[in-house]
Amino acid sequence: MTAKYASTNKPHVRMTERVIDPARLDCIDVTTSSHNHTDHLDADTLRPLLSRNPALRLIIPAANQAFVEERLGMAAERLVPLDAADAFTCAGFTLHAVPSAHNELEQDEHGRFKFLGYVATFGRFAVYHSGDTLRYPMMTSWLRDWPLDLALLPINGNRPERRVAGNLDGREAAKLAKDIQARLVVPCHYEMFEFNTASPELFETSCRELGQPFKTLRAGERLTFEAVT
């Protein structure tokens, strides 16, 4: 992405180095894309990952399939197109698609959502990754079917002067985590590009005020999470 936008009026200057070369990851069965924006559908990341893992399946919003095929130059049979309420099971993990609003709940001419989050269920765990999203009416209703152990939520906020679609800010992410009763929330979408970031401080303060358990990770840091006994 840095190279793609280097000569534009919206340069994507990185704040952190890449943690690992995707070409080194040879044990991936499934990965997801929440929507078509380059930081969530990056050909320079996905092509080597797909090449290194010949059986890998890429889960995408069904509304975006034609765009994904063109950007990645990949065969349709390696894609798993989902719409909200659909699910796909692979290698012991079931991925459930739920809508996201970035900034709106956009749908194509067939009523399929263009932005998705995913709930991964495996063993006794349920993990929610919202993708890029703002909060929308009935969002908690979409998530109430799962006792969520972990929620991964963006905190970079919604600032029109950035000229990109927005997300939850730190306070909103903390409140959403509390409302969906996540056992733990981890913030994301910060400290990657200089123009589109936010300090985790507001998120952390809000979580403490709400009594919401959280963990802020640095790039490359590992999280070990135990099941409820």
N, C-alpha and C positions, 0 to 999 in steps of 0.2 A: 504493500500500500504506500509506503514512503516514496518509492520510485514513481508510482502511478501519479501521485499528486505533487511531486517535487516542483514542477514548473507552473503550477496553478496558483491562484490567489487564495488557496486553502491548503497550504502545505501540511502534511502529516508528519511532524517531527517527533520521532520516538523519544520516550523518556526512559525506557528500559530496554535492555538487550533481549534478543530472542532466547528463550530458556533452553530449547532443544531443536535441532534440525529435524523436521518431520520425516525426512528420509531415513532416519535412524529407528523410527518406530515401526517394528515389524510384527506387532502382536495385536493389531487393532481389528476388531470384527465389525464395528459399527461406529459411525460418527453422525453428527447432526448439523444442520444449518437452519437457523431460525428465520432468515429472510435474505433478500438479495443484496443488501449493502455489503461492500467489499470486505469490511472488517468481520463479517459473519459468513462470507462466501468468497474466500481468498484463494484464487487459483494457484498462487505460488506456494501455498500451504497444502492445499488439497491434492494437487496433481502428484507430488512426490509421495504423499501418504497413500493415495490410491494405487500408485505404481508399486510401492513396497508391500502392499497388502492386497493381493489379487482378488481375494474373496470379500473385501470390505464393502459394506453397503452404506450408502449415504442417505440419511433421512432428511427430507425437505418438505416444505409446504407444497401440496399438489398444485396450488395456483401458480407456483414459480417454476414448474418443471421445464418448460421450453427454454426459459432464460438460463437455468442451471445447465442444461445440456449444451447450450451454445457457449457459455462462459468456460466450462470445463472441458468441452469436447469429449464427453464421455457417453458410453452406451446407456440407453434408458434402463436396461435390465439391472444395472448396479444401483439405480435410484429406488428409494422407497418413498413415494409421494403420499403424504398424509394430510388430512384435514382435521379440524377440531373434533374431538371425541374419537378419532381413529387411534389404533395402537399397532405396534409391531414388536414381535418377540425375536430376540437373537441372543445366543450364547448365555442364556439364563437371565437376561435383562428384558423387561418389557418397557417400551417407550410409549407414553400416552401423550397425544398432542392436545394442547389447550391454546386458546387465542391469546395474542398479545396486541397491545395498542401502541403504534410507533409512528405518528402520534395518535392515529385513529385506528379503530378496528376495520381495516380495509379488506374488502372482498372483491374477487373477480366477477366476471359476468355470470359465473355458475354458482356464486355464493360461497366460494371457498376462501378461507382466510389467507392473506398474504404474509402475515407475521404470526409466528407460533412460538410458544414455549413448550417444554417437555417435562413430564414427570417420569422419572426412571424408577421402576420398582424391581427389586431383586432381593431374594431372601426375605429378611424382616425389615428391609430398608425402603424408604421412599424419598427420592431426591428431586427437587423442583429447580429447573433452570428456566428463568422467565424469558431469556433472550432480551432484546431491547423492548422496553414497555413503559408506559404510564399506567396508572391505576384507572380502571374503568368500571362502570356499574356491573354488578354480578360477577366480578372477578373472583371473589372469595367463594361464590357458589360453584364455579368451575373447579375449584381446588378442594372442595370439602369432602370428596370421596376418598382422599388419602390422608392418613396421619403422617404429616411430613416431618421427617427427621432433619432434613437439611434444605434450606432455600438459598439459591444463588441469585442475587438481585442487583441490578445496576444502581449506581449512586451518583452519576455524573450530572443529573439534573436536566432541565428543559430550558435552554437559553437561546432564544431566536437569533441573537447576534452571532452565534456560531454558524448559522446557516446550514444546520443539519437537524434531523429529527431528534426529539428529546427523549429523556428517560425519567424515571423516579429520581428524586434527590435523596440525600441521606436520611432526612426525617421521614419522608414518604416510604422509603424502603424499610426502615425500622418498624413503622406502623403497620405496613402490609405483612411483614413477618409475624408480628404480634397477632394480627387479626386472623391469619391462616394457621396460627398455633404451631409454627415451625420450632422444633427443638433447638435448632441452631440456624443462624443466618450468616452468610459470608457475602461481603460486598464485591462487586465486580464493575468493570467498565470505568476504570480510573488508572492514572499513572501509566498510560500507554502512549497517548498522543498529547502534546502540549496544549493544543487548542480545544480539546474536548475531554476535560478531566475535572476532578474535584477532590478536595481533601477528604479523607475518611472521618475527619474529626466530628462533623455534624452527625454522621451516621452513628458513630460510637457513642456520642453523648446522648442521642435520642434513644438508642438501645438501652443504655443504662437507666434513663428516666422511665422507660416503659417496663423495665425488668425483662427485656428480651435478650436471651443468650446470643452471643455473636463471637465471631473470630475474624479478624482482619489479617489477610495473608499478604506476604510480599511475593514478588515474582519468583516462581520456582519453589516456594515453600510447600511442604507436605502437610496435609491434615489427616489425622487418624481419628476415626469416629467410631464409638462403640455402640452396639445395639442395646436397646432397652431390655433388661432381663426381668 
